[in-house]
Amino acid sequence: MERGEDASPPAEEDDFGYRLFPDRNKKQQSFLVRSLFTFHNRCQLMLRMTLETNPYAQLLLEAMKQSGCTVFNDRHFSCENCDGSVSGGFDSATSQIVLCQNNIRQQSHMNRVVTHELIHAFDHCRAHVDWFNNVKHLACSEV
């Protein structure tokens, strides 16, 4: 070690759970590449079915629209591969709902995940939740 160097180890950065969503920081694949993978196609089809037929999802989307937070399917939903322990998540940094295409295999599961994550999106839009610094905000959204 040279004089003037800091002997302390580098500080660990919080990942806020991003390790569970490894595709979050990857470059977006081309449509052709994505279309070759059935997980992605199935996820997109199940998402479309949920948004078109699930009354809870439709209610939440309409409530968001009335609150001034219109949701665009291509922009606010992302089908990605995730860690085996999660089905989805809400990324507050990008206002995106992440759907774990490798873990959601049934339409009823997709319906539950989309509805749950739309609640977080609604809270983020309407109540300006402080996800990382106020545990009460997080708890309220989870209940």
WOSULSUL-V81019 format. One record per backbone hydrogen bond with DSSP energy under -1.0 kcal/mol. CO is the residue of the C=O (numbers start at 0). NH is the residue of the N-H. If there is no record, write none. Layout:
# WOSULSUL-V81019
CO & NH
CO & NH
This chain:
# WOSULSUL-V81019
1 & 4
14 & 17
16 & 19
17 & 20
19 & 82
20 & 23
22 & 25
29 & 33
30 & 34
33 & 36
36 & 40
37 & 41
38 & 42
39 & 43
40 & 44
41 & 45
42 & 46
43 & 47
44 & 48
45 & 49
46 & 50
47 & 51
48 & 52
49 & 53
53 & 57
54 & 58
55 & 59
56 & 60
57 & 61
58 & 62
59 & 63
60 & 64
61 & 65
62 & 66
63 & 68
64 & 67
71 & 75
72 & 76
75 & 96
77 & 98
79 & 100
82 & 85
86 & 99
88 & 97
90 & 94
90 & 95
95 & 90
96 & 77
97 & 88
98 & 79
98 & 100
99 & 102
99 & 103
105 & 109
106 & 110
107 & 111
108 & 112
109 & 113
110 & 114
111 & 115
112 & 116
113 & 117
114 & 118
115 & 119
116 & 120
117 & 121
118 & 122
119 & 123
120 & 124
121 & 125
122 & 126
128 & 130
129 & 133
133 & 137
134 & 138
135 & 139
136 & 140
137 & 141
138 & 142
